[in-house]
Amino acid sequence: MSRHTTPAPWQVPPLDHHLSPHTGYTRAHWEAAADGLLHAAWRWSTPGGALLDLPGRPSVSGVRSDGLEGYARTFLAAAFRVAGAGGDDPHGWLDRYARGLAAGTAAPGRHDTESWPLVLDHHIQGQPMVESASVALGLRLTRPWLWDHLDEPVRDRAEAWLRGALRHVPAPNNWYLFPYTVAAFLESVGRGDEETRWARERALELLEGWYVGDGWYSDGDGRAFDHYNGWALHLYPVLEAQLAGDKALLDRLGPRLGAHLAGYGHLFGGDGAPVHFGRSLAYRFAAGASVALGAITGHTPLTPGASRRLISGALRHFLDRGAVDGDGLLTLGWHGPHEPTVQRYSGPASPYWASKAFVALLAPADHALWTATEERAPVETADHVLALPGPGLLVQSTRADGIVRLHNHGSDDVRPHEGESAGQHDPLYGHQAYSTHTGPTAPGNIPDNHFAVEVAGVPSVRRRIHPLGSGPDWAASWHRPVFTEGPPMVPGLRVESVTVARGRYELRVHRVTGAPPGARATQTGWATPADGPVRGHLHALHGWTARDEIRAPRGTAYARSVHVPRLTAEVTGPALFAALATLTGEPGPTPLPEAVRVVGATPDSIEFQWPDGSVTRVQFNLAEYPLVSNSWGPVSRHG
């Protein structure tokens, strides 16, 4: 890890490179980070402590909901901090939250200085339901030192407010785990009933239906797979099972967490960054929450040293790179503020769902998560290519530069009842590939890692993604191109796509059918700055007739301005296109024209030969298609 480039505005303990040779971070650094974030946020509390009104543009839910969000999400950090220390609370955090709970629940819904908004249906005033889960989990974790010392009227008022989550409709996704968490808390303090039982059973029933294998859940009906798997869909039920000592539930859900981490552990770069993919990325180092939970529960294939490498690497990555501003507040963005990364539902306190990472502090100081010597992350052990058939993802990483690439052939965040509209194109899902070292370009700029069909000069976008299969080093899907202007779609137009990963190289093969006369195809590569340490390249192999490079002046979450390589060609009849892409930080990589060559092609198949003599063949138009076959030569596949 690099030295701190943007020092946190709180006292950072000395780095310990003996115990933690990769990050220097120990449990003391985690405690200092939690305390530093809490001290900064509490400067913005209301007099009664019920709302933390952090500065910045309000969310669509309004400033009162945002103030509750500030209270609830920071309460999570305080609860993990104090519970993990066995109740030791040197900064008096729990007294503040107890006082705020009493003030916020005194007259919910009233527009005064302290009152919390009511919990209603998600489409009416939904955000408080999200925050009710954080309040409930915070109370669950700190019961001996907070809840048990409250006056009975305050407890009754808190229960009445929390029950709003049980009596109103969640959003049709991970939100069902919020009433689940509220119900679990109420039952843990002897306030359970038929209402709490139903909320828990309903959430677990839905979770079963959302499980697709490989340790991955869809975030609701459909095919939305992203970081919500770790910081919500695994976190809430597995943590509750651990806290309740529910062996049957832990035996059912714990192995899924372990299976998830077997793949998810590969999604952190050598610099500690998680893959920049999906929504709510302002939660940043919450991406490590499931890794820590796996270490705490024992449901993980990762060693304690490797687990700490991942979670500490993610925490330090963001603290080093400006995620916290000069006032000690987490900003809306990735490294620093970055508007294209942020969703409409996010407000000034939204980034504090990052507090979920502090679940790591539930491991006491003598736990192996903290005492084991830090080990290398998966990306640092070798080059890897890993297919995740359940979510339709292909993970590719290279040890030399620490870059992880995620090729998306299955996650689209389009609900089953929703039609496909190009106006709803989301760069955080709709592109072909994402990484730990680059971000997607902003709307209005040329999209990176995107295959489009242009009809009458209007480029298509990729919305609903249909997986077609995967193998050890490949994944495939098809989509129906949709358009922002003119007719929303062209009847019969279809694109089938295959990615084959080998070392740092990405074979990108597409078959287009149903294109109208005059249509053009475009393929873009990685968005990188012209003079940065990481550079993207794109080389035409088959079907392409022109290449250029386009500037994206709005940049990405990683760079203020980037360039995107682009290939173009006319589409006539069924057409096959192939290109070789790379994203690399290695000096002097093999020139792309020398990396692979086409040795045969038809409208339905194409064959490539690598320098070692091995052959990769991609065949379309089969009963079970596409088929990718490799005849590897004497050199190792990842060599």
C-alpha positions as CSV (number, residue, x, y, z in Angstrom):
1,M,0.0,0.0,0.0
2,S,1.1,3.5,-0.7
3,R,1.7,6.1,2.1
4,H,-1.2,8.2,3.2
5,T,-1.8,10.7,0.4
6,T,-4.7,12.4,2.1
7,P,-4.3,12.0,5.9
8,A,-7.5,11.5,7.9
9,P,-8.3,14.5,10.1
10,W,-8.0,12.4,13.2
11,Q,-5.0,10.8,15.0
12,V,-3.9,7.7,13.1
13,P,-2.0,5.1,15.2
14,P,1.5,4.2,13.9
15,L,1.4,1.6,11.1
16,D,2.4,-1.9,12.1
17,H,4.1,-3.5,9.2
18,H,5.2,-6.4,11.3
19,L,1.7,-7.7,12.1
20,S,0.2,-6.2,8.9
21,P,3.0,-6.2,6.2
22,H,0.6,-5.1,3.4
23,T,-1.6,-2.4,4.9
24,G,0.0,-1.6,8.3
25,Y,-3.5,-1.5,9.8
26,T,-4.4,-3.2,13.0
27,R,-7.6,-3.3,15.2
28,A,-6.4,0.0,16.7
29,H,-6.7,1.7,13.3
30,W,-10.2,0.4,12.9
31,E,-11.2,1.8,16.3
32,A,-9.5,5.1,15.5
33,A,-11.4,5.3,12.1
34,A,-14.8,4.6,13.8
35,D,-14.1,7.2,16.5
36,G,-12.9,9.8,14.0
37,L,-15.9,9.4,11.7
38,L,-18.3,9.6,14.7
39,H,-16.7,12.7,16.2
40,A,-16.9,14.5,12.9
41,A,-20.5,13.6,12.2
42,W,-21.7,14.5,15.7
43,R,-20.7,18.1,15.2
44,W,-23.8,18.4,13.1
45,S,-26.3,16.9,15.5
46,T,-29.5,18.7,16.7
47,P,-29.6,19.8,20.3
48,G,-31.4,16.7,21.4
49,G,-29.2,14.4,19.3
50,A,-32.0,12.8,17.3
51,L,-30.9,14.0,13.9
52,L,-27.4,14.5,12.4
53,D,-28.0,17.1,9.7
54,L,-24.8,16.7,7.7
55,P,-24.1,19.4,5.1
56,G,-24.7,18.9,1.4
57,R,-27.5,18.6,-1.1
58,P,-30.6,16.8,0.3
59,S,-31.8,13.5,-1.0
60,V,-35.2,13.1,-2.7
61,S,-36.5,12.0,0.8
62,G,-35.9,15.4,2.3
63,V,-33.7,16.9,5.0
64,R,-35.6,15.3,8.0
65,S,-35.2,11.9,6.6
66,D,-31.5,12.7,5.8
67,G,-31.1,13.7,9.5
68,L,-32.5,10.4,10.7
69,E,-30.1,8.7,8.2
70,G,-27.2,10.5,9.9
71,Y,-28.3,9.3,13.3
72,A,-29.1,5.7,12.3
73,R,-26.1,5.0,10.1
74,T,-23.5,6.4,12.5
75,F,-25.2,4.5,15.3
76,L,-24.2,1.3,13.5
77,A,-20.5,2.3,13.7
78,A,-20.9,3.2,17.4
79,A,-22.7,0.0,18.1
80,F,-20.0,-2.2,16.5
81,R,-17.3,-0.1,18.2
82,V,-18.8,-0.5,21.7
83,A,-20.1,-4.0,21.4
84,G,-16.8,-5.2,20.1
85,A,-15.1,-3.7,23.1
86,G,-17.4,-5.5,25.5
87,G,-19.3,-2.3,26.5
88,D,-16.2,-0.1,27.0
89,D,-17.3,3.3,25.7
90,P,-14.6,5.8,26.4
91,H,-16.2,8.5,24.2
92,G,-19.7,8.1,25.6
93,W,-21.2,7.3,22.3
94,L,-24.1,5.3,23.7
95,D,-25.3,8.1,26.0
96,R,-25.6,10.3,22.9
97,Y,-27.6,7.8,21.0
98,A,-29.8,7.0,23.9
99,R,-30.6,10.7,24.3
100,G,-31.3,11.0,20.5
101,L,-33.6,7.9,20.6
102,A,-35.7,9.5,23.3
103,A,-35.9,12.8,21.5
104,G,-36.6,11.4,18.0
105,T,-39.4,9.1,19.2
106,A,-41.2,11.6,21.4
107,A,-43.5,12.8,18.6
108,P,-42.7,11.0,15.3
109,G,-43.9,12.8,12.3
110,R,-44.0,16.2,13.9
111,H,-42.0,19.0,12.1
112,D,-40.0,20.2,15.0
113,T,-36.3,20.2,15.8
114,E,-35.9,16.5,16.8
115,S,-38.8,14.3,15.8
116,W,-38.1,11.4,13.4
117,P,-40.3,10.9,10.3
118,L,-42.8,8.1,10.4
119,V,-41.9,4.8,8.7
120,L,-44.4,4.4,5.8
121,D,-44.6,2.5,2.5
122,H,-41.5,2.6,0.3
123,H,-43.2,4.6,-2.4
124,I,-44.6,7.2,0.0
125,Q,-42.0,8.0,2.6
126,G,-39.8,4.9,2.5
127,Q,-36.3,5.9,3.5
128,P,-37.0,5.7,7.3
129,M,-37.7,2.0,6.8
130,V,-34.1,1.6,5.8
131,E,-32.9,3.5,8.8
132,S,-35.2,1.5,11.2
133,A,-33.0,-1.5,10.5
134,S,-29.9,0.4,11.5
135,V,-31.5,1.6,14.7
136,A,-32.8,-1.9,15.5
137,L,-29.4,-3.5,14.8
138,G,-27.7,-0.8,16.9
139,L,-30.0,-1.5,19.8
140,R,-29.6,-5.2,19.4
141,L,-25.8,-5.0,19.6
142,T,-25.8,-2.6,22.6
143,R,-28.7,-3.9,24.6
144,P,-26.8,-4.5,27.9
145,W,-25.5,-0.9,27.9
146,L,-28.3,1.1,26.2
147,W,-31.7,-0.5,25.8
148,D,-31.7,-2.1,29.2
149,H,-31.1,1.3,30.8
150,L,-33.9,3.2,29.0
151,D,-37.0,4.3,30.8
152,E,-40.0,2.1,29.9
153,P,-41.9,4.9,28.1
154,V,-38.9,5.5,25.8
155,R,-38.7,1.8,25.1
156,D,-42.5,1.7,24.3
157,R,-42.1,4.7,22.0
158,A,-39.1,3.2,20.2
159,E,-41.0,-0.1,19.7
160,A,-44.0,1.8,18.3
161,W,-41.8,3.7,15.8
162,L,-39.9,0.6,14.8
163,R,-43.2,-1.3,14.2
164,G,-43.9,1.0,11.3
165,A,-41.4,-1.1,9.3
166,L,-43.5,-4.2,10.0
167,R,-46.8,-2.6,8.9
168,H,-45.7,-1.0,5.7
169,V,-44.6,-2.2,2.3
170,P,-40.8,-2.4,1.6
171,A,-39.3,-2.0,-1.8
172,P,-39.2,-5.3,-3.7
173,N,-35.6,-6.2,-3.0
174,N,-33.2,-6.3,-0.1
175,W,-35.6,-3.9,1.8
176,Y,-37.5,-6.9,3.1
177,L,-34.5,-7.5,5.4
178,F,-35.2,-4.2,7.2
179,P,-38.4,-5.3,8.8
180,Y,-36.7,-8.7,9.3
181,T,-34.0,-7.0,11.4
182,V,-36.5,-4.9,13.3
183,A,-38.5,-8.0,14.1
184,A,-35.4,-9.9,15.2
185,F,-34.6,-7.1,17.6
186,L,-38.1,-6.9,19.1
187,E,-38.1,-10.6,19.6
188,S,-34.7,-10.5,21.3
189,V,-36.1,-8.1,24.0
190,G,-39.3,-10.0,24.6
191,R,-41.5,-7.9,22.4
192,G,-42.2,-10.4,19.6
193,D,-45.6,-11.5,18.3
194,E,-47.3,-12.8,15.2
195,E,-46.4,-9.6,13.4
196,T,-42.7,-10.0,14.0
197,R,-42.8,-13.7,13.2
198,W,-44.4,-13.0,9.8
199,A,-41.9,-10.3,9.0
200,R,-39.0,-12.7,9.6
201,E,-40.6,-15.7,7.7
202,R,-41.5,-13.5,4.7
203,A,-37.9,-12.2,4.4
204,L,-36.3,-15.6,4.6
205,E,-38.9,-17.0,2.1
206,L,-38.0,-14.3,-0.4
207,L,-34.3,-14.8,0.2
208,E,-34.7,-18.5,-0.8
209,G,-36.3,-17.4,-4.1
210,W,-33.5,-15.0,-4.8
211,Y,-30.7,-17.4,-4.4
212,V,-29.1,-18.4,-7.7
213,G,-26.0,-20.3,-6.6
214,D,-22.3,-19.7,-6.2
215,G,-23.2,-17.8,-3.0
216,W,-25.0,-15.0,-4.8
217,Y,-28.5,-13.6,-4.4
218,S,-30.4,-11.4,-6.9
219,D,-31.4,-8.2,-5.2
220,G,-35.1,-8.9,-5.6
221,D,-36.8,-10.6,-8.5
222,G,-34.8,-10.3,-11.7
223,R,-31.0,-10.3,-12.2
224,A,-29.5,-7.5,-10.1
225,F,-26.1,-8.7,-8.7
226,D,-23.8,-6.2,-7.0
227,H,-22.2,-5.2,-3.7
228,Y,-25.6,-5.5,-2.0
229,N,-24.9,-9.2,-1.8
230,G,-22.3,-8.6,0.8
231,W,-23.5,-5.5,2.7
232,A,-27.2,-6.5,2.9
233,L,-28.3,-9.9,1.6
234,H,-25.7,-11.9,3.5
235,L,-25.0,-9.4,6.3
236,Y,-28.4,-9.0,8.0
237,P,-29.6,-12.7,8.2
238,V,-26.2,-14.2,8.9
239,L,-25.3,-11.7,11.6
240,E,-28.8,-12.1,13.2
241,A,-28.3,-15.9,13.2
242,Q,-24.9,-15.4,14.8
243,L,-26.3,-13.0,17.5
244,A,-29.3,-15.2,18.2
245,G,-27.3,-18.4,18.3
246,D,-29.7,-19.8,15.7
247,K,-27.6,-22.8,14.6
248,A,-30.2,-24.1,12.1
249,L,-30.3,-20.8,10.3
250,L,-26.6,-20.4,10.4
251,D,-26.1,-23.9,9.1
252,R,-28.3,-23.0,6.1
253,L,-27.1,-19.5,5.3
254,G,-23.5,-19.7,6.5
255,P,-22.2,-22.0,3.8
256,R,-23.7,-19.7,1.2
257,L,-21.7,-16.8,2.7
258,G,-18.6,-19.0,2.4
259,A,-19.4,-19.8,-1.2
260,H,-19.9,-16.1,-1.9
261,L,-16.6,-15.2,-0.4
262,A,-14.8,-17.8,-2.5
263,G,-15.5,-15.6,-5.5
264,Y,-16.1,-12.3,-3.9
265,G,-12.6,-12.3,-2.3
266,H,-11.2,-12.0,-5.8
267,L,-13.0,-8.7,-6.4
268,F,-10.5,-6.5,-4.4
269,G,-7.5,-5.0,-6.2
270,G,-3.9,-5.0,-5.1
271,D,-4.4,-1.4,-3.9
272,G,-7.3,-2.5,-1.7
273,A,-10.1,-1.1,-4.0
274,P,-13.3,-3.1,-4.5
275,V,-14.5,-3.4,-8.1
276,H,-16.4,-0.3,-9.1
277,F,-19.6,-1.9,-10.2
278,G,-23.3,-1.5,-9.3
279,R,-25.2,1.1,-7.3
280,S,-24.6,2.8,-3.9
281,L,-20.9,2.8,-4.4
282,A,-20.7,5.8,-2.0
283,Y,-20.8,3.1,0.8
284,R,-17.2,2.4,-0.2
285,F,-15.4,0.2,2.4
286,A,-18.8,-1.4,3.4
287,A,-17.7,-3.8,0.6
288,G,-15.6,-5.5,3.2
289,A,-18.5,-6.2,5.6
290,S,-19.2,-9.7,4.3
291,V,-15.5,-10.6,4.5
292,A,-15.3,-9.6,8.1
293,L,-18.6,-11.5,8.9
294,G,-17.2,-14.6,7.3
295,A,-14.2,-14.4,9.6
296,I,-16.4,-13.9,12.7
297,T,-18.8,-16.7,11.9
298,G,-16.2,-19.1,10.5
299,H,-18.0,-19.3,7.2
300,T,-15.2,-18.3,4.9
301,P,-12.6,-20.0,2.7
302,L,-10.2,-17.1,3.4
303,T,-7.6,-17.3,6.2
304,P,-7.8,-14.7,9.0
305,G,-4.7,-13.0,7.6
306,A,-6.1,-12.8,4.1
307,S,-9.5,-11.6,5.4
308,R,-7.8,-8.7,7.3
309,R,-5.8,-7.9,4.2
310,L,-9.0,-7.4,2.3
311,I,-11.0,-5.4,4.8
312,S,-8.0,-3.2,5.9
313,G,-7.0,-2.7,2.3
314,A,-10.4,-1.4,1.5
315,L,-10.6,0.9,4.5
316,R,-7.1,2.3,3.9
317,H,-7.7,2.6,0.2
318,F,-10.5,5.1,0.7
319,L,-9.0,6.9,3.7
320,D,-5.8,7.4,1.6
321,R,-7.6,8.8,-1.4
322,G,-9.9,11.6,-0.2
323,A,-13.1,9.8,0.7
324,V,-13.1,11.8,4.0
325,D,-13.1,15.6,3.6
326,G,-11.2,18.1,5.7
327,D,-14.1,18.1,8.2
328,G,-13.8,14.4,8.7
329,L,-17.0,13.6,6.8
330,L,-17.5,10.9,4.2
331,T,-18.4,12.5,0.9
332,L,-20.9,11.4,-1.8
333,G,-18.7,9.7,-4.4
334,W,-15.9,7.2,-4.6
335,H,-12.5,8.7,-3.7
336,G,-13.7,12.2,-3.3
337,P,-17.0,13.7,-4.3
338,H,-18.2,12.3,-7.7
339,E,-21.8,13.1,-8.8
340,P,-22.2,10.4,-11.5
341,T,-21.5,7.7,-8.9
342,V,-24.4,8.8,-6.8
343,Q,-28.0,7.8,-7.0
344,R,-31.0,10.2,-6.4
345,Y,-31.9,8.5,-3.2
346,S,-28.5,9.4,-1.6
347,G,-28.2,12.3,0.7
348,P,-25.3,13.7,2.8
349,A,-25.4,10.9,5.4
350,S,-25.9,8.1,2.9
351,P,-22.2,7.2,2.7
352,Y,-22.3,6.2,6.4
353,W,-23.7,2.8,5.4
354,A,-19.9,2.3,5.2
355,S,-20.3,1.8,8.9
356,K,-21.2,-1.8,8.2
357,A,-17.5,-2.5,7.6
358,F,-17.1,-2.0,11.4
359,V,-18.8,-5.3,12.0
360,A,-15.2,-6.4,12.0
361,L,-14.9,-4.9,15.5
362,L,-17.2,-7.6,16.8
363,A,-14.2,-9.8,16.6
364,P,-12.4,-9.2,19.9
365,A,-8.8,-8.1,20.1
366,D,-7.6,-11.7,20.7
367,H,-9.5,-13.1,17.6
368,A,-7.4,-14.5,14.8
369,L,-8.8,-11.8,12.4
370,W,-6.6,-9.3,14.4
371,T,-3.8,-11.5,15.7
372,A,-2.8,-13.5,12.6
373,T,-0.1,-12.0,10.4
374,E,-1.6,-10.3,7.4
375,E,-1.4,-12.4,4.2
376,R,-1.7,-11.6,0.5
377,A,-5.1,-11.0,-1.1
378,P,-6.2,-13.4,-3.8
379,V,-5.2,-10.9,-6.5
380,E,-1.6,-10.9,-5.1
381,T,-1.1,-14.6,-5.2
382,A,-1.4,-15.4,-9.0
383,D,-3.2,-14.5,-12.2
384,H,-6.8,-15.7,-11.9
385,V,-9.8,-16.2,-14.1
386,L,-12.9,-17.2,-12.3
387,A,-16.4,-17.8,-13.7
388,L,-19.5,-17.2,-11.5
389,P,-22.3,-18.9,-13.4
390,G,-25.0,-18.0,-10.9
391,P,-24.8,-14.2,-11.4
392,G,-23.3,-14.5,-14.9
393,L,-20.0,-12.8,-14.0
394,L,-16.4,-13.5,-15.1
395,V,-13.6,-12.3,-12.8
396,Q,-10.1,-11.7,-14.2
397,S,-7.1,-10.5,-12.2
398,T,-3.4,-10.1,-12.8
399,R,-0.9,-10.3,-10.0
400,A,1.8,-8.0,-11.6
401,D,-0.4,-4.8,-11.5
402,G,-3.0,-5.8,-9.0
403,I,-5.9,-5.1,-11.3
404,V,-9.2,-7.0,-11.1
405,R,-11.6,-6.9,-14.0
406,L,-15.3,-7.9,-13.8
407,H,-16.9,-8.9,-17.1
408,N,-20.7,-8.6,-16.9
409,H,-22.8,-11.2,-18.6
410,G,-25.7,-11.4,-16.1
411,S,-26.4,-8.4,-13.9
412,D,-28.7,-5.7,-15.2
413,D,-30.9,-4.3,-12.4
414,V,-34.0,-4.5,-14.6
415,R,-37.1,-5.9,-12.8
416,P,-39.2,-8.6,-14.5
417,H,-42.2,-6.2,-14.8
418,E,-40.1,-3.4,-16.3
419,G,-39.8,-2.8,-20.0
420,E,-36.5,-2.0,-21.7
421,S,-36.0,1.7,-22.1
422,A,-32.7,3.2,-23.4
423,G,-33.5,6.3,-21.3
424,Q,-33.0,4.2,-18.2
425,H,-29.5,3.1,-19.3
426,D,-27.3,2.7,-16.2
427,P,-23.5,2.9,-16.8
428,L,-23.1,1.1,-13.5
429,Y,-24.6,-2.1,-14.9
430,G,-25.0,-1.9,-18.7
431,H,-21.4,-1.9,-19.7
432,Q,-19.4,-5.1,-20.6
433,A,-16.7,-4.7,-18.0
434,Y,-15.7,-3.0,-14.8
435,S,-12.5,-2.9,-12.7
436,T,-10.8,-1.9,-9.5
437,H,-8.8,0.7,-11.2
438,T,-11.2,2.4,-13.6
439,G,-14.8,3.6,-13.5
440,P,-17.5,4.0,-16.1
441,T,-17.7,7.3,-18.0
442,A,-20.4,9.7,-17.0
443,P,-23.7,10.0,-18.9
444,G,-23.4,12.3,-21.9
445,N,-19.8,11.1,-22.6
446,I,-18.8,8.2,-24.8
447,P,-19.6,5.0,-22.9
448,D,-16.6,2.7,-22.1
449,N,-16.6,-1.0,-22.5
450,H,-19.7,-0.9,-24.6
451,F,-20.9,-2.6,-27.8
452,A,-23.5,-0.7,-29.7
453,V,-25.5,-0.9,-32.9
454,E,-26.1,2.5,-34.5
455,V,-29.3,2.8,-36.5
456,A,-29.8,6.2,-38.3
457,G,-26.9,7.6,-36.3
458,V,-28.5,6.7,-32.9
459,P,-26.4,4.2,-30.8
460,S,-28.1,1.5,-28.8
461,V,-27.7,0.7,-25.2
462,R,-27.7,-2.6,-23.3
463,R,-30.4,-3.0,-20.7
464,R,-31.7,-6.5,-20.0
465,I,-28.9,-9.1,-20.1
466,H,-29.7,-12.8,-20.8
467,P,-26.9,-15.2,-19.7
468,L,-26.0,-17.9,-22.2
469,G,-23.5,-19.8,-20.3
470,S,-19.9,-19.8,-19.0
471,G,-16.8,-22.0,-18.6
472,P,-13.6,-21.8,-16.6
473,D,-12.4,-18.7,-18.5
474,W,-15.4,-17.4,-20.5
475,A,-18.9,-16.1,-20.1
476,A,-21.6,-15.2,-22.7
477,S,-24.9,-13.4,-22.9
478,W,-27.3,-11.8,-25.4
479,H,-29.2,-8.6,-25.3
480,R,-31.8,-6.7,-27.4
481,P,-30.4,-3.3,-28.4
482,V,-32.7,-0.4,-27.5
483,F,-32.5,3.2,-28.6
484,T,-33.0,6.7,-27.1
485,E,-34.4,8.3,-30.2
486,G,-36.8,7.1,-32.9
487,P,-38.3,3.6,-32.5
488,P,-37.2,2.1,-29.1
489,M,-36.1,-1.1,-30.8
490,V,-35.6,-2.8,-34.2
491,P,-37.6,-6.0,-34.6
492,G,-35.3,-9.0,-34.7
493,L,-32.2,-7.1,-33.8
494,R,-30.1,-9.2,-31.4
495,V,-26.5,-9.2,-30.1
496,E,-24.8,-12.3,-28.7
497,S,-21.6,-11.6,-26.8
498,V,-18.7,-13.7,-25.5
499,T,-15.7,-12.7,-23.3
500,V,-12.7,-15.0,-23.0
501,A,-10.1,-14.0,-20.5
502,R,-6.5,-15.2,-20.6
503,G,-3.8,-13.5,-18.4
504,R,-4.3,-9.7,-19.0
505,Y,-6.0,-10.3,-22.4
506,E,-9.8,-10.1,-23.1
507,L,-11.2,-11.6,-26.2
508,R,-14.5,-9.8,-27.0
509,V,-16.6,-11.5,-29.6
510,H,-20.0,-10.4,-30.8
511,R,-22.5,-11.8,-33.3
512,V,-25.1,-9.4,-34.6
513,T,-28.3,-10.6,-36.3
514,G,-31.2,-8.6,-37.7
515,A,-29.4,-5.3,-38.3
516,P,-31.2,-3.0,-40.8
517,P,-29.4,-1.6,-43.9
518,G,-27.0,1.2,-43.1
519,A,-26.4,0.1,-39.5
520,R,-23.0,0.4,-37.8
521,A,-21.4,-1.4,-34.9
522,T,-19.1,0.2,-32.4
523,Q,-17.0,-1.3,-29.6
524,T,-15.2,0.7,-27.0
525,G,-12.5,-0.2,-24.5
526,W,-11.4,0.9,-21.1
527,A,-11.6,4.6,-20.0
528,T,-8.2,5.7,-18.8
529,P,-6.2,8.9,-18.7
530,A,-3.7,9.5,-21.4
531,D,-0.8,9.7,-18.9
532,G,-1.9,7.5,-16.1
533,P,-0.2,4.5,-14.6
534,V,-2.9,2.2,-15.9
535,R,-3.8,2.2,-19.6
536,G,-6.5,0.5,-21.7
537,H,-5.9,-0.8,-25.2
538,L,-8.2,-2.1,-27.9
539,H,-7.2,-4.0,-31.1
540,A,-9.4,-5.1,-34.0
541,L,-9.2,-8.8,-34.8
542,H,-12.1,-9.4,-37.1
543,G,-14.9,-7.5,-38.7
544,W,-13.8,-4.0,-37.6
545,T,-12.7,-1.5,-40.3
546,A,-11.8,1.7,-38.3
547,R,-10.3,2.7,-35.0
548,D,-10.1,6.0,-33.2
549,E,-9.9,7.4,-29.6
550,I,-12.5,9.6,-28.0
551,R,-12.1,11.9,-25.1
552,A,-14.6,11.7,-22.2
553,P,-14.1,15.2,-20.6
554,R,-16.4,14.4,-17.6
555,G,-14.0,11.7,-16.6
556,T,-14.6,8.9,-14.2
557,A,-14.5,8.3,-10.5
558,Y,-10.8,7.8,-10.9
559,A,-9.7,10.5,-13.3
560,R,-10.9,14.0,-14.3
561,S,-10.5,13.3,-18.0
562,V,-10.1,10.1,-19.8
563,H,-9.7,8.7,-23.3
564,V,-11.7,5.7,-24.7
565,P,-10.5,3.6,-27.7
566,R,-13.2,2.8,-30.2
567,L,-13.7,0.4,-33.1
568,T,-16.3,0.9,-35.8
569,A,-17.7,-1.0,-38.9
570,E,-20.8,-1.3,-41.0
571,V,-23.1,-4.2,-40.2
572,T,-24.4,-6.2,-43.1
573,G,-26.4,-9.4,-42.6
574,P,-25.4,-11.7,-39.7
575,A,-22.0,-10.3,-38.7
576,L,-19.3,-11.4,-36.4
577,F,-16.9,-9.0,-34.7
578,A,-13.9,-9.7,-32.6
579,A,-11.4,-7.5,-30.7
580,L,-8.7,-7.9,-28.1
581,A,-8.7,-5.6,-25.1
582,T,-6.4,-5.0,-22.2
583,L,-6.3,-2.9,-19.1
584,T,-2.8,-3.1,-17.7
585,G,-0.4,-1.3,-15.4
586,E,2.5,-3.5,-16.5
587,P,5.4,-1.7,-18.3
588,G,6.0,-2.9,-21.8
589,P,3.3,-5.5,-22.2
590,T,3.2,-7.6,-25.4
591,P,1.8,-5.5,-28.2
592,L,-1.8,-6.6,-28.9
593,P,-1.2,-7.5,-32.6
594,E,1.3,-10.1,-31.4
595,A,-0.9,-11.5,-28.6
596,V,-3.4,-13.5,-30.6
597,R,-4.4,-14.0,-34.3
598,V,-7.5,-15.1,-36.1
599,V,-6.9,-18.4,-38.0
600,G,-10.5,-19.0,-39.3
601,A,-13.9,-17.4,-39.3
602,T,-17.4,-17.9,-40.6
603,P,-20.6,-15.9,-39.9
604,D,-21.2,-18.2,-36.9
605,S,-17.8,-19.1,-35.6
606,I,-14.2,-17.8,-35.1
607,E,-11.0,-19.4,-34.2
608,F,-8.0,-17.8,-32.5
609,Q,-4.4,-19.0,-32.1
610,W,-2.2,-17.8,-29.2
611,P,1.6,-17.5,-29.5
612,D,2.1,-20.7,-27.6
613,G,0.1,-22.6,-30.2
614,S,-3.0,-23.1,-28.2
615,V,-6.3,-22.4,-29.9
616,T,-9.6,-20.8,-28.7
617,R,-12.7,-21.4,-30.8
618,V,-16.1,-19.6,-30.3
619,Q,-19.1,-21.2,-32.0
620,F,-22.5,-19.6,-32.2
621,N,-25.9,-20.8,-33.6
622,L,-25.9,-24.1,-31.6
623,A,-28.7,-25.8,-29.6
624,E,-26.7,-25.0,-26.5
625,Y,-24.7,-21.9,-27.5
626,P,-22.4,-20.2,-27.6
627,L,-19.7,-22.9,-27.2
628,V,-16.2,-21.8,-26.3
629,S,-13.5,-24.5,-26.5
630,N,-9.8,-24.2,-25.8
631,S,-7.0,-26.4,-26.9
632,W,-4.2,-25.2,-24.6
633,G,-0.6,-25.5,-25.6
634,P,2.3,-26.4,-23.3
635,V,2.3,-23.0,-21.7
636,S,0.0,-22.6,-18.6
637,R,-3.3,-21.0,-19.3
638,H,-2.5,-18.2,-16.9
639,G,1.1,-18.0,-18.0
